[in-house]
Amino acid sequence: MGLILINKILWIILYLSILNMGKEIGVFLWNIFGKEEPAPLEMSSRNILLLGLSVSYVLLSIFNGMQL
């Protein structure tokens, strides 16, 4: 039972990481194509940290797989 719960939590974290990456990519693309004059991309240090963690977790899941 415990391993099933941990596996589901890991899948939820992976899904949230993919959503976070999608959000940041959407903001980046909106800044380039959605505005007439693109402004410099402003990201807080918290957003940069979360994006870095999301990218690393997704890449780790791709290369190592989700194994328990």
Secondary structure as GFF3:
##gff-version 3
##sequence-region A 1 68
A	DSSP	alpha_helix	2	29	.	.	.	ID=ss1
A	DSSP	pi_helix	30	34	.	.	.	ID=ss2
A	DSSP	alpha_helix	45	64	.	.	.	ID=ss3
###
